[in-house]
Amino acid sequence: INKYKFKKLSVDKIHKLNLKFDFIYCKAFEHIGSSEKFFLKISNVLNKNGVVYLKHRPFFSYLGAHRYASTSIPWGHVLLKDVDYKKYCLKFCKKRSKKMIKFYFNSLTYPRITIKDLLKLASKFDLKAIKIIYEKDIDFKKKINLSNSVKDFWKIIRNNYPTLSKKELLSGMTHIVLKKK
């Protein structure tokens, strides 16, 4: 019988264990400050053929800004450029604008990275995607209707984020499994 050891800790402290791992699980990738630093650290402590499982609510999904930083505009956090998001908060969310802005820029992955770009970055650290699962949200049809209600929705999305896929935008939770070469 194999004996497994489990460690729960921040990616910022993983190197201090001075161990190599076969499996690493990250349950809220959207809160990682720097994707590049994350992949560098993970790559350094992951054994060859080791697996990384990322549970990720993409920033670009409907609840990607999380309810706290979400606007009343469907996908406002994606349709608005950063400067426009700040203006929106200051004008329409006066009581909580400072907290919204702080959360939006400091508690969620920033700068924003699409899954396509995330996979490209991971490959620089010898991590290859072996499985990606886009969970459909329970309100999928409602989201399609909302996206259709915004004039030039898809044009704006493509302009703001050219590498963003419809699957990512319309997903709920995304599960990404990477393997080290």
N, C-alpha and C positions, 0 to 999 in steps of 0.2 A: 504494500500500500504506500502510495506517495504521501509525503508529509509536506503540507503547504504552510508557508508563513505569510501572514497578511500584515501589511503596514498601512496605516492611514496617516497621510501627511500632505503638506503643501508641496507642489512641484518645486518651489523655491528651496526646499530643504532636502529634496530627494538625494542629492549628491552627497550629503553628510552621512548617509548610511554606509557609504563605501561598499555597496552591493550591486550586483547585476540582477535584473528581473526578467522573467519570462512573460509576464502579463502586467499591464498597467491600465487602470480604469480611471477615467476622468469624467465626473458626473455633470459638470456645468462648464463646458469649454468656453461658452460665451462670456464667462467672467475672467478668463485668462487675459492678463494685460498685454502680453506680447506673444503672438503665435510663433514667431521665429525663435525667441528665447525658450519657449515651451518645447518646441521640437528639438532644439539643440540639447537641452537638458535631458529630455526623454531618450534621445538617441544615444547619449553618453552612458545611460544606465540600463539600456535594454539589450538583452542578449540577442545574438544573431537568430533570426526566425522568431523573435519575441513579438508579442502582439500588444497593440495599444487600442483600447476601446474608448471612443469619445462619445459621450451622450451630449448632444448639442442642440440648443434651440437657436437656430440661426437668427442673427440680428434682423435679417431681411424678412423673416416670417411675420405673420400678422401680429403675434405677441412677442416678437423678437426684442422690442424695446422694453419688454415686460410691462405690465399694466401701469407701473409707477411712472414710467417715462413716456407712455403712449399718449398720443394726441387724440382728439375726438375725430380726426380725419382718418378714414381707413388707410392704413399703411402710411400715415403722415410721416413717420420716422424714416421712411424710405423715399417718399415723394419730395420731401423738403430737403434742401441742402442744409448742411450744418448751420450756416449763418441764419437761414430762414427758420430752422427749428428753434434757435435761441430767441429770435424775434417773436415767433408764435408763442412761446412759453411766457415771455415777458408781457405780451399783450393780452393773452387769453387765460393764462393760468397764474395770475399775479401772486396769489397766496403761496403757491408751491413751486414757482418758477425756478428759484435757486436750487432747490432739492432736485427737481426734474433735470435741470441742466447738469448738475454735478453727477447724478446717477448715470445720465446718458453718456457723458464723456469720460467718466472715471471708473464706473463700476461695470460697464459692459465693454467688451473687447473694442478697443479703439487704437489704431484706425480700423475701420470695418474691413472684413475679408470675406469674400464669397467662398462657398465650398469648393468651387473649381480652383480658385486661387490658393485656398488652404491645402488642397491636394498637391498642387504644384510646389508649394513651399515645403510640404512634408517630404516630397521626393528628393529635395536637396539634402535631406538628412537620412537618406536611404530608407524611407518609410513609404511603402506602397499600399494603396487602398486595395483591400480584398473583399470588402462588403460595405455598401452604403444603403441604408434603409430610410426612406422619407416617410414618416408617419403622416397619414392624412388626419387633419383635425376634424373634430365632430361637426364643425360648422363649415365644412368644405364648400358646399353649394352656396351658402350665404356669402362666403368670401369671393367666390366667382362673381356673384351678382354685385357685390360691393366694388370689385375691381372694374367691372363693366360700367358702373355708375360714375366713375371718374373720367372726365374727358382726357383723351390721349394718355391714359394710364400706362399702357405698355411702352409707348414711345418715351415717356418721362423716365420710366424704370430703365430702359435700355440706355438712355442718355446718361443717367446718373450712375448706373452700375452695369457696364457692358458685359461682364462675365457672370451676371446673376441669371440663374435658370428659373423657369416657371415652377419647376418642382420644388426648388428651395424656397421660393417666395410663398408658395401655397402650402408648404409643409407645416406640421406641428413640430414635433421633436424629430431630430435627425440622429441616426446612429451611424457612426463611421468606425470601421475596423481597419487598422493599419498593421502591416507586418514589416519587420525590419529585414532588409536583404542581407 
